Amino acid sequence: MPDSPNLSSALGETVVSGRQFLARVESLATTLSAELAGHEEAARRWAGERQAINAEAEKLRAQVESLNATLADVRKTVHRVEQERDQVTADRDQARQAVGAAERELGGTRDRLAAAEQEATRRQAEFAAVTTDLARQSEQLGIVAKDRDALQADQIQWGLDREQLLAEQARVKERLAAVDRDLVGQRAEYQALVERHAELTEQSNKLATDWVTRRTALAAEIHAQNQEMEQVRKLLQESQERERRVVALPQAAVSASGAPSAEQSHLINSRLNALLGFSSVLLDERAHPLTIEERREYLKYVHESAMKLTSAVRALTGSHAPADAAPVVDRDRRPDILVADHDAGSRQRIEPFLKRAGYEVIYVDNGPRALEKASHLQPLAILIDGQLPPSGAPALIRELRKDPRTREIPLVLLVAPDAPAVTIADCEVLVKPIDRQQLVQLMVRFDLMADGKLAKKMPANLLVIDDDAQAVSLLKAILKPYNVRVSSVDNARAGIEQALRNKPDLVVLDLVMPGVDGYEVIAALRRDKDMSRVPILVHTAKTLTPEDRQRLEGKVESIVEKAEFQPERFLELLLKRGERRKRAA
């Protein structure tokens, strides 16, 4: 089953996809509704126009009927005129027939005939006018017929357009129905996604519960390990007290049992050195973070050294004289860390973690406040958000570098994962969300560098020439936090070859080794042009006589006897005598 972050990511992507799909469906439905409303508006407009055309057709139809009625009246008038003409013709024929009979009456009748002919002429003129009017009415009727034909053609076209609109409307309705079906399917899919979301949420809650249970168990286990480590520390302190008492044996007891041999002195001094050194490393976990394997290895060395030292001391004397316990170095200082960040989520993530690691955390949310606090508190380090108001991190960093009071404070830039790459000299960069273990390791390194910038003065490459494996391991453990590359050899000849080949920055040398001793190593290195300027620290379990010290004078930088070895003193010597030196090209 995937872990909770991947589960939440998959769930988030699924919900976002569902929401995007619903948004697309709603957009499509809105578009279709707009198109349908447009078609309906066009149909209403065309219906209005068709109604107006129908009204115009009715009006024209009424005009045609009126013209038809007028034409009927004209036709009746023509028929009446024709009847009157026929009557006139009949009367004229009758008059002609009666000419002979009426010649007697010709005088009076001719006047009536002339009047009748005048009346006929007038009637013919009226007939001609009616005929002309009838021709004009026929032309108007032809124009009306043409208009009617055009209206009928337009009505046919409007009918075709209406059929197309109805077909388009049917297609739109079909598309809308298809969209509705798809919407129903998508709603079903969305419901399935909701159910899946509920299932994933339940699984996530179950995983969170399991994680809380595991975290509680791990916390209990860590607490038990801390108690066990506390017991181990108490045992180590008791062992140191016993060792101090062994070193301070009464002179009378030593005289009674006889002076120890050189081999016994070397063994006692070596084992005391291992006990003191490894116990200091184990007690000071903040300055010397150790893995589980390294802790077990160092505890094994402590146990072996204690057993051998006990055997050697019991061989010399069976009693113990009281002595004061060795001084304990004060490690209770809680350095301040200034965090300039306005992100509350970032604060909730890193502040408790840093406090549990032994640091005091001070938060500010803007650049001017950070400048004020940095000058006043002189913190171990300053963590700066890349988007810190009002001007961003680069502006604050420039101000901090200008001020002599804050110029040497280590700076850590906190950037978002999608932010552009930023490169600022002498400034560490951490990407949000901050890896808390990485942050604590960085603070530990700053803590180790706090006093005079120790890391800048440490040698980059160090060569240890010593046949004592525990002494070499102890030196590596002490120098581990300072990122010093330590190489070692267990005999003098190999040490000379490696030193001449690799040209280290510092040589730590034991004087007592099988075969060639340390004095010959010093002589060989001082004969080389490059190695003649490389500092040498003598780290030996041999008790040096004034003659030995005179023999070494001017050839080595410092002498550290293993019986008097202290990690703090050793580091101080490295800083004063073994700092990096520029070599001639």
FENMOCOR-V37486 format. One record per pair of residues at least 24 apart in sequence whose C-alpha atoms are under 10 Angstrom apart, sorted by the first residue. I is the first residue (numbers start at 1). GAP is how many residues later the second one is. D is the distance in whole Angstrom. If there is no record, write none. Layout:
i-><I/I>
gap-><GAP/GAP>
d-><D/D>
//
This chain:
i-><1/1/2/2/2/3/3/3/3/4/4/4/4/4/4/4/4/4/5/7/7/7/7/7/8/8/8/8/10/10/11/11/11/11/11/11/11/12/14/14/14/14/14/15/15/15/15/17/18/18/18/18/18/18/18/19/21/21/21/22/22/22/22/25/25/25/25/25/26/26/28/28/29/29/29/29/29/32/32/32/32/32/33/33/33/35/35/36/36/36/36/36/39/39/39/39/39/40/40/42/43/43/43/43/46/46/46/47/47/49/50/50/50/50/53/53/53/54/54/56/57/57/57/57/60/60/60/60/61/61/61/63/63/64/64/64/64/64/67/67/67/67/67/68/68/68/70/70/71/71/71/71/71/74/74/74/74/74/75/75/75/77/77/78/78/78/78/78/78/81/81/81/81/81/82/82/82/84/84/85/85/85/85/88/88/88/88/88/89/91/92/92/229/229/230/232/232/232/233/233/233/233/234/236/236/236/236/236/236/236/236/236/236/237/237/237/237/237/237/237/238/239/239/239/239/239/239/239/240/240/240/240/240/240/240/241/241/241/241/241/242/242/242/242/242/242/242/242/243/243/243/243/243/243/243/243/243/243/243/243/244/244/244/244/244/244/244/244/245/245/245/245/245/245/245/245/246/246/246/246/246/246/246/246/246/246/246/247/247/247/247/247/247/248/248/248/248/248/249/249/249/249/249/249/249/250/250/250/250/253/253/253/253/253/253/254/254/256/256/257/257/257/257/258/258/259/260/260/260/260/261/262/262/263/264/264/264/264/264/265/265/265/265/265/266/266/266/266/266/266/266/267/267/267/267/267/267/268/268/268/268/268/268/268/268/268/268/269/269/269/269/269/269/269/269/269/269/270/270/270/270/270/270/270/270/270/270/270/270/271/271/271/271/271/271/271/271/271/271/271/271/271/271/271/272/272/272/272/272/272/272/272/272/272/273/273/273/273/273/273/273/273/273/273/273/274/274/274/274/274/274/274/274/274/274/274/274/274/274/274/274/275/275/275/275/275/275/275/275/275/275/276/276/276/276/276/276/276/276/276/277/277/277/277/277/277/277/277/277/277/277/277/278/278/278/278/278/278/278/278/278/279/280/280/280/280/280/280/280/281/281/281/281/282/283/283/283/284/284/284/286/286/286/286/286/286/286/286/286/287/287/287/287/287/287/287/287/287/288/288/288/288/288/288/288/288/288/289/289/289/289/289/290/290/290/294/294/297/297/298/298/298/298/301/301/301/301/302/305/329/332/333/333/333/334/334/334/334/334/335/335/335/335/335/335/335/335/335/335/335/336/336/336/336/336/336/336/336/336/337/337/337/337/337/337/337/337/337/337/337/337/338/338/338/338/338/338/338/338/338/338/338/338/338/338/338/339/339/339/339/339/339/339/339/339/339/339/339/339/340/340/340/340/340/340/340/340/340/340/340/340/340/340/340/340/340/340/340/340/341/341/341/341/341/341/341/341/341/341/341/341/341/342/342/342/342/342/342/343/343/343/345/346/346/346/346/346/349/349/349/349/350/350/350/350/350/350/350/351/353/353/353/353/354/354/354/354/354/357/357/357/357/358/359/359/359/364/365/365/366/366/366/366/366/367/367/367/367/367/367/367/368/368/370/370/371/371/371/371/371/371/374/374/374/374/375/375/375/375/375/375/376/376/377/378/378/378/378/379/379/379/379/380/380/380/380/380/380/380/380/380/380/381/381/381/381/381/381/381/381/381/381/381/382/382/382/382/382/382/383/383/383/383/383/383/383/383/383/384/384/384/384/384/384/384/385/385/385/385/385/385/385/386/386/386/386/386/386/386/386/387/387/387/387/387/388/394/394/397/397/408/408/408/409/409/409/410/410/410/410/411/412/412/412/441/444/445/445/445/448/448/449/449/452/453/454/454/454/454/454/454/455/455/455/455/455/455/456/456/456/456/457/457/457/457/457/457/457/457/457/458/458/458/458/458/458/458/458/458/458/458/458/458/459/459/459/459/459/459/459/459/459/459/459/459/459/459/459/460/460/460/460/460/460/460/460/460/461/461/461/461/461/461/461/461/461/461/462/462/462/462/462/462/462/462/462/462/462/463/463/463/463/463/463/463/463/463/463/463/463/463/463/463/464/464/464/464/464/464/464/464/464/464/464/464/464/464/465/465/465/465/465/465/465/465/465/465/465/465/465/465/465/465/465/465/465/465/466/466/466/466/466/466/466/466/466/466/466/466/466/466/467/467/467/467/467/467/467/468/468/468/468/471/471/471/471/472/474/475/475/475/475/477/478/478/478/478/479/479/490/491/491/491/491/491/492/492/492/492/492/492/492/493/493/493/493/493/494/495/495/496/496/496/496/496/496/497/497/497/499/499/499/499/500/500/500/500/500/500/503/503/503/504/504/504/505/505/505/505/505/505/505/505/505/505/505/506/506/506/506/506/506/506/506/506/506/506/506/506/507/507/507/507/507/507/507/507/507/508/508/508/508/508/508/508/508/508/508/508/508/509/509/509/509/509/509/509/509/510/510/510/510/510/510/510/510/510/510/511/511/511/511/511/511/512/512/512/512/513/519/519/519/519/522/522/522/523/525/526/526/530/530/533/533/534/534/534/534/535/535/535/535/535/535/536/536/537/537/537/537/537/538/539/539/539/540/540/541>
gap-><202/206/201/202/205/200/201/204/205/196/197/199/200/201/202/203/204/207/199/190/193/194/196/197/189/192/193/196/187/190/182/183/185/186/187/189/190/185/176/179/180/182/183/175/178/179/182/173/168/169/171/172/173/175/176/171/162/165/169/161/164/165/168/154/155/157/158/161/153/157/148/151/146/147/150/151/154/140/141/143/144/147/139/140/143/134/137/132/133/136/137/140/126/127/129/130/133/125/129/123/118/119/122/123/112/115/116/111/115/109/104/105/108/109/98/101/102/97/101/95/90/91/94/95/84/85/87/88/83/84/87/78/81/76/77/80/81/84/70/71/73/74/77/69/70/73/64/67/62/63/66/67/70/56/57/59/60/63/55/56/59/50/53/48/49/50/52/53/56/42/43/45/46/49/41/42/45/36/39/35/38/39/42/28/29/31/32/35/31/25/24/25/53/54/53/50/51/67/46/47/49/50/49/39/40/42/43/44/46/47/63/66/67/39/42/43/46/88/89/91/87/36/37/40/63/64/67/86/32/35/36/39/66/85/86/81/82/83/84/85/64/68/78/79/80/81/82/83/28/29/32/33/63/66/67/70/77/80/82/83/28/76/77/78/79/80/81/82/74/75/76/77/78/79/80/81/26/63/64/67/68/71/73/74/75/76/77/25/66/73/74/76/316/72/73/74/75/76/64/68/70/71/72/73/74/69/70/71/72/63/64/65/66/67/68/62/63/60/61/58/59/60/61/58/59/57/52/53/55/56/55/280/281/279/45/48/49/51/52/47/276/277/278/298/246/274/275/276/277/296/297/38/41/42/45/274/275/37/38/40/41/42/43/44/45/273/295/40/271/272/273/274/292/293/294/295/296/35/39/198/200/201/270/271/272/291/292/293/295/30/31/33/34/35/36/37/38/39/41/199/200/270/291/292/30/33/34/36/37/269/290/291/292/293/32/197/198/201/268/288/289/290/291/292/293/24/27/28/29/30/31/32/194/196/197/198/199/200/288/289/291/24/26/27/28/29/30/31/34/195/199/26/50/198/286/287/288/289/290/291/25/193/194/196/197/198/200/201/285/288/289/290/24/192/193/195/196/197/199/200/289/195/48/49/194/198/286/287/288/193/196/197/286/195/45/46/48/45/46/47/45/71/72/155/158/159/161/162/195/44/157/158/160/161/191/193/194/195/156/157/160/189/190/191/192/193/194/152/155/188/191/192/187/190/191/179/183/173/176/172/175/176/179/168/169/172/173/168/165/239/26/25/26/27/24/25/26/27/46/24/25/26/42/43/44/45/46/108/112/115/24/25/26/41/42/43/44/45/46/24/25/26/37/40/41/42/43/44/45/46/106/24/25/26/32/35/36/39/40/41/42/43/44/45/46/73/24/25/26/31/35/40/42/43/44/45/46/73/75/24/25/26/27/28/29/30/31/33/42/43/44/45/46/48/49/53/56/73/74/24/25/26/29/42/43/44/45/46/47/48/52/73/24/42/43/45/46/47/42/44/45/88/39/68/86/87/88/84/85/86/87/83/84/85/86/87/89/90/85/83/84/86/87/82/83/85/86/89/83/84/86/87/82/81/84/85/24/24/25/24/25/26/27/30/24/25/26/28/29/30/32/28/31/26/30/25/26/28/29/32/35/26/31/32/35/25/28/29/30/31/32/29/30/29/27/28/30/31/27/30/31/71/28/29/30/31/63/64/66/67/69/70/25/27/28/29/30/31/61/62/65/66/69/24/27/28/29/30/31/27/28/29/30/31/44/45/46/47/27/28/29/30/31/45/46/27/28/29/30/31/45/47/26/27/28/29/30/33/36/43/26/27/28/29/32/26/28/30/27/30/42/44/45/37/41/44/33/36/39/40/35/27/30/31/40/37/36/37/38/33/34/32/33/123/122/28/117/118/120/121/125/26/27/28/29/120/124/26/119/123/124/25/117/118/119/120/121/122/123/124/24/25/26/47/48/113/116/117/118/119/120/121/122/24/25/26/27/45/46/47/48/115/116/118/119/120/121/122/24/25/26/44/45/46/118/119/120/24/25/26/41/42/43/44/45/46/119/24/25/26/37/41/42/43/44/45/46/116/24/25/26/32/35/36/39/40/41/42/43/44/45/46/73/24/25/26/31/35/40/42/43/44/45/46/72/73/75/24/25/26/27/28/29/30/31/33/34/42/43/44/45/46/48/53/56/73/74/24/25/26/29/42/43/44/45/46/47/48/52/73/74/24/25/42/43/45/46/47/42/44/45/72/39/68/69/91/36/93/33/92/95/96/90/89/90/92/93/88/92/24/24/25/26/27/30/24/25/26/27/28/29/30/24/25/27/28/31/27/26/30/24/25/26/27/28/29/24/27/28/25/26/32/35/24/25/28/29/30/31/27/28/31/27/30/31/26/28/29/30/31/73/74/75/76/77/78/25/27/28/29/30/31/51/68/71/72/73/74/75/24/27/28/29/30/31/32/49/71/27/28/29/30/31/32/48/50/51/52/66/70/27/28/29/30/31/47/50/51/27/28/29/30/31/32/49/50/51/52/27/28/29/30/31/33/27/28/29/30/27/29/32/33/36/30/33/34/32/30/29/30/53/54/48/50/44/46/47/49/39/42/43/44/45/46/41/42/33/36/37/40/41/24/24/26/31/24/25/24>
d-><9/10/10/10/10/10/8/8/10/9/10/9/6/9/10/7/8/10/9/10/7/9/9/7/9/8/8/8/10/9/9/10/8/6/10/7/9/9/10/7/10/10/9/9/7/8/8/10/8/9/8/6/10/8/10/9/10/8/10/8/8/8/9/8/9/9/7/9/10/9/9/8/10/7/7/9/9/7/9/8/7/9/9/10/9/10/8/10/7/7/8/10/8/9/9/7/10/9/9/9/10/8/8/9/8/9/8/10/9/10/10/8/8/10/8/9/8/9/9/9/9/7/7/9/7/10/9/8/9/10/8/10/9/9/7/7/9/10/7/9/9/8/10/9/10/9/10/9/10/7/7/9/10/7/9/9/7/10/9/10/9/9/8/10/7/10/7/8/10/7/9/9/7/10/10/10/9/9/9/7/8/8/10/8/9/9/7/10/9/9/9/9/9/9/9/9/9/9/8/10/8/7/10/9/9/10/7/9/9/9/9/9/10/10/8/10/9/8/9/10/9/9/10/9/10/10/8/10/9/8/7/8/10/7/7/9/8/7/5/7/10/10/8/9/8/8/10/8/10/7/9/9/9/9/9/10/9/9/9/9/9/10/9/8/6/7/6/7/10/6/6/5/5/7/8/10/10/9/9/7/10/9/9/6/7/8/8/9/9/9/9/9/10/8/7/8/6/9/10/9/8/6/5/8/9/9/8/6/9/9/7/9/8/9/9/8/7/10/9/9/6/7/10/8/9/8/10/10/10/7/10/8/9/10/10/7/9/10/9/9/8/8/8/10/9/9/6/6/8/9/9/9/8/8/8/8/10/9/10/8/6/9/10/7/8/9/8/9/9/6/8/9/9/6/5/8/10/8/9/8/9/8/9/6/9/10/6/7/10/9/8/9/5/7/9/7/6/10/10/9/9/10/9/8/9/7/8/10/7/10/8/6/9/9/9/9/8/9/8/9/5/5/7/6/8/9/7/7/10/10/7/9/10/7/7/10/9/7/8/9/9/9/8/5/8/9/6/7/9/10/10/9/10/10/10/9/9/8/7/9/9/10/9/10/6/9/9/9/9/7/7/7/7/9/9/9/6/10/8/9/9/10/9/9/10/9/8/7/10/8/7/7/8/10/10/10/10/9/10/8/9/8/9/10/7/10/9/9/10/9/7/8/8/7/9/10/7/10/9/10/9/7/7/9/7/6/10/9/9/9/9/8/9/9/10/10/9/10/10/9/9/8/9/10/7/10/10/9/9/9/9/8/9/10/6/5/6/10/10/6/6/9/10/10/7/6/9/10/8/10/5/6/7/8/8/5/6/8/9/5/6/9/10/9/9/5/6/5/6/8/9/5/6/8/8/8/7/9/9/6/8/6/5/6/9/10/5/6/8/8/10/10/8/6/5/6/8/9/10/5/6/6/7/10/8/6/10/10/7/6/5/6/10/7/10/9/10/10/10/5/7/9/9/8/6/5/9/8/6/9/10/9/7/10/8/9/7/8/8/10/9/9/10/10/8/7/8/8/8/10/8/10/8/9/6/10/9/9/10/7/9/9/8/8/10/8/7/9/7/10/9/9/10/10/9/10/10/8/10/7/9/9/10/9/7/8/8/8/6/9/9/8/10/8/9/8/9/8/7/9/9/8/8/7/9/9/8/9/6/6/10/9/9/10/8/7/10/7/9/7/9/10/10/7/7/9/8/10/7/7/9/7/10/10/6/5/6/7/10/7/7/9/9/10/7/6/5/6/9/9/6/5/6/7/10/9/9/9/7/6/5/6/9/10/10/9/6/5/6/9/10/10/10/6/6/5/8/9/9/10/10/9/8/9/10/10/10/8/9/9/10/10/9/9/9/10/10/7/9/9/10/9/9/10/10/8/7/8/9/7/8/9/8/10/10/8/9/9/10/7/10/9/6/8/9/9/10/9/9/8/8/10/8/6/8/10/8/5/6/9/7/9/7/9/10/9/7/6/9/10/7/5/7/9/7/8/10/9/6/6/10/8/8/10/6/5/5/9/5/6/9/8/6/8/10/9/7/5/6/8/9/9/5/5/7/9/9/5/6/8/10/9/6/6/5/6/7/9/5/6/8/8/8/7/9/9/6/8/6/5/6/8/10/5/6/8/8/10/10/9/6/5/6/8/10/10/9/5/6/7/7/9/8/6/9/10/10/8/6/5/6/9/9/9/9/10/9/5/7/8/9/8/6/5/8/8/7/10/9/9/9/6/9/10/8/9/6/8/9/10/9/10/10/9/10/9/10/9/9/9/9/10/10/7/9/9/8/9/8/9/8/8/9/9/10/6/7/7/10/8/6/10/9/10/9/8/10/10/8/10/9/6/9/10/7/7/10/10/10/10/8/8/10/9/7/8/10/8/7/7/7/8/8/8/9/9/9/6/7/9/8/8/6/8/10/10/10/10/6/5/6/8/10/9/9/6/8/8/10/10/8/7/5/6/8/10/10/9/9/6/5/6/6/9/10/10/10/10/10/10/7/6/5/6/7/10/10/10/9/6/5/5/8/9/10/10/10/10/7/7/6/8/7/10/10/7/8/7/10/10/9/8/10/9/7/8/8/10/8/10/8/9/9/9/8/9/8/9/10/7/6/9/10/10/9/8/10/9/8/8/8/10/10/9/10/10/10/10>
//
